[in-house]
Amino acid sequence: MNHKSPNPAIDFKRFFKNSSVLNRLIIINIAVWLVISAFRIFAFLFNVPDDTFTGYIVEYLALPASFSMLIFRPWTLFTYMFLHIDIFHILFNMLWLYWFGKIFLGYLGSRQLLSIYLLGGIAGGILYIMAYNLFPVFTTAMPMARALGASASVMAVVTAISFYVPNYFVHLIFLGRIKIMYLAIALFVIDFFMIRSSNSGGHIAHIGGALWGFAFAYYLRKGKDIGKPFRVNLKSFSKPFLKEKKTTFRNVYSNQRPVSDEKYNKDRAAEGKKIDEILDKISKSGYESLSKEEKEMLFNMSNKKPK
């Protein structure tokens, strides 16, 4: 019997198509790093200095601090957040994105994760450019300064979910059980005090991403999604990420009135606040202190699929 061997390209395409937004973001970052790393190997084999090759990549894909360069390379405000050169840089960024992205998708949707990642990266990039053009200490370094990496985007995701569900606990080695809100605050403080380091621009970009993440969570808890208007502009980019599930059944009649986005977000914010109170009660008095209604609500939330 003649069996057809599977096509790896088709399998990978199917895998990418069926993956979540979180997995796709990680795949894209890793794929870009792998391609660059492969070309660095060929550059080495042909005796091309690594500094020359990586310098060319950074020049055209990393985000310049100089306005005069940015106007000729506007795409870098987007490409820089997917660009990594060092293996440890991408390793730690993707680990943080995966850990907090999983928590994010447990409470919020894929479209919100994608917009937080992209807009957080843009916010970090804008703050980075503003800082290098406003503060005299960066005057000498500004013409040659470049930003790269997903750190600002990751910080936006970390901060957004940490302040949306501030009473969510994680277990850390040596530190034990800790609220993710405190972890996000600690990261922000570290970035602030590390501005004087050799990676000033990176820490400034982290702060920009964190500020966007905080603003998103703050307004979302009040029932307003400030990222929603931008998701319209990101629609073309989002299509390969956000696959709508089709069904053979049609809802031909419903006696329920459609819920507006504003009311939906308010309901979600109220629901999130109630869950925070339940989690706080568990941390203080244990699971058995919950009422029957609270246990039922916690059970329903743990089984709810993110939209």
N, C-alpha and C positions, 0 to 999 in steps of 0.2 A: 504493500500500500504506500502510495506516495503522499507524504505529509508535507504541508507547506511550512517552512520555517518562519517564525514570527519576525516581523520587521521591528527592530529596536526603536527606530524613529517614530513609528506609529504607536508603539506601546508607551513611549515617553510622552507623546502628544496626548494620548488618552489619560495617562496618569496626571499630567499637568491640568488637563481640562476638568478632571473630576476632583482635583484637590481643592481645599479651602483657600480663601483669600490669604490667610496667614501662611499656609504652606507655599503658595505661589510667590509671595513676597520673598520668602526665604530662598526658594529655588532660583528666582531671578538674581538675587544678590550673589548666591554661590556660583551660578552660571557665569556671571560677569567676571567674578574673581578667577574662575577656572580658565576662561578664555584668555584673560590677561596673563595669568601664570604660565599658560602654554606658550604664548608668544614670547614671554621672557626667557623660556627655555631655548626656543629657536634663536632668539637674539644672542644668547650665551654661546650656542653652537656655532654661530656665524661670527663670533668674536665682536659682537656689537656691545659696547659698554651698557650695563644695566641702567645706569643713571640716565643715559641718553634715551633709551626706550621708555622707561617709566616716566621720565620727564615729558616726553611727547604725549603720553596718555594723560598725565595729570594736566598738561597744558590745555588740552581740548575737552576734557570731561569733568575736571574738578572745577569748583566755583572760585573765580577770582575775586579778591577784595576790591580791586580797582574798577570803578564805574566805566572808565574808558575801555577796559578790556571786556567787561560784562556786556556792553551794548553790542559787541560783535560776536559774543558767545552766550546768548540768553538761555539756550538750552541747558547750560551748566547748572542753573538753579534747580533743575530737575535731575540731571544725570549724576550730580555729585553724591546724592543720597543712596545711590546703588553702587558706588565705586569704592573698592577696597584694594589695597596693595599688600599690606601685611596680613599674614594668616591669623595672628592673634586678634587683630582688629576686627576682622569679620567673624571670628569664632565667638568672641564675647558679645558682639552686637546681635548675632543671630540667636544666641542662647537667651539673652534678655528679651528679645522680641518674641521668641517662642513661649517662654514662661509667662510673660505678662499678656501676650496675645491670646493665650488659652483662657486666662482669667477674663480678659476683655470680651471674648466671644461667648462666655458663659452668661453675660449680662446684657451685652449690646450686639448689634448686627455687623455683618460683613462690610456693608457699605460704609458704616461709621469707622470701622477699623482701617479701611483703605483711605478714607479721607483724612483721618487722624495722622496716619503715616505720611501721606504726601504733604498735607498742609503743615504738619509739624516740622517736616524737613524744610519746607519753604520759609516758615517763620524763623527757624534757626538760621537759615542762610541769609535772610534779610537782616536779622540782628547782627550777624557776623559782619556783613558788609557795612552796616551803619556804624558799628563800633570802630572798624578799621579806618573809616573816613572821618569820624568825629573826634576821636581821642588822639592827642598829639604823640603819645607814646608809640603809636603804630605807624607814624608817618614814614619812617625809613623802611619798615618791612612791608608796607601796604602794596607797593607795585609788584612784589614777587609772591605775596601771600595767596595760598590756595586752601580751600576747605574740601574735604572728601570724607565719605563714610556715612553710614546710616544712623549714627549716634543721636543726632537731633530728632530724627523720626522716632527712634526707639524711646527716647526720653519723653516724647509727646504721648506715646502709647502708655508707658509706665505711669506717668503723672495723671493722665486722664482717668484710667481705671482706678488708680489709687485714691483719687479724691471723689470718684463716683461711688465707690463702695469702700469708704475709709475704714470700716470695721472688719474688713476681710483679713484673715490671718494667714501667714506663711510660716513655715518652720525653717530656720536657718541654723547651720552648724555653728556652735559656740554661743550663738545669741538666743536660740530657742524660738519660742512662738512670738511673733511680732506682727503688728498691723502694717499692711503695705503702705499706708499713708505715711508712717514714720520713715519707712525705707525711701520713699520718694523725696521726702523733705531732706533726709540725710544726703542723698545724691545731689540735690539742688545746692545745698550748703557746700558740699565738697567742690562742686564745679565753680561756685562763686569764689571760694578761697584759692582755687587753682588757676585763676585768671593770670596770676603773675608767673606761671610756669612757662616752659618752652612751647606748650601747646595752647596758648591763650585763645586763639581763634576757635579751636575745637570746643573748649569749655564755654565760650560765649555762645556758640551755636547750640550746645546742649541746653543752655538756659533759655534760649529762644524757643526751642521745641517744648521744654517743660512749661513755659508760660502759656503757650497755645493749648497744651494738654489741660492745664489747670482751668483756663477760661472755658474750654469745651465742657469739662465736668461741672463747673460752677453753674453755667447757664442751663445745662441739661437737667440738673437736679431741680431747677426752677421751671422746667417744662419747655425750654427753648433750645433747639439744636442749631447752634451757630455755624456748624459745618455744612448744613443742608444746602444753602444757596450755592456753595462751591461745588457740590456733588453734581450739579447740572453741567458745569463746565468740564468736569472730569468724566463725563458719561462715556466718551469714546475710549478713554483709557480703561474704564471700569468694565466694559463689555466682556473682555476675555476672562475677567476675574469673577464676574457675578452672573452665574448661569441660573436662569429662572427655571424652576421645575415645572414641567408640563403635566397635565392630567387629562385623562379621557373623559372625566366628568365635568359638567358645567353646572354652575349654581344659577338656575333660571329664576329663582325667586328667593327673596330674603326679607323678613319683616324687621330686620335690624337696620337702623339708620347708620350710614357710613360715619366713621369717627375721623375728625379732623386731625392733622398732624400735631397741632398744638395741644389738643386734648389727649392724644395718644402719648405724647411726651410727658405731659403732666401726670398722667396715670402711671407711666413707667417710673417717673421720679418719686411719686408717692409710694409706689410698690417697693422701690429700692430703699427708701427711707425706712419702711416697715421692716424689711429684711435686715437692715443695719441694726435696728433696735433688737431684733430677735437674736442676731449673732452676738451682740453686746451682752444680752441677757444670758446666753449660753456661757460666754467667757467668765461671767461673774458668778452665776449660780448653777451652771450645768444644764444639760439637755432636759433632765427630768423636771426642771422648774417651768418649762414651757406649758402653756395651756394646749388643749386639744386643737383649737383653731390655729394656734401658732405652729404646732408641729405639722399640721396639714398644709399650711401655707409654705413652710420650709420644704416639705416633701414635693409639693407641686412645682416650686421654683427649681429644685434640683433636677427635675425631670423635664423641664421645659427646654425645647430646642431653640437656640438662638436664631433670630430672623435675619 
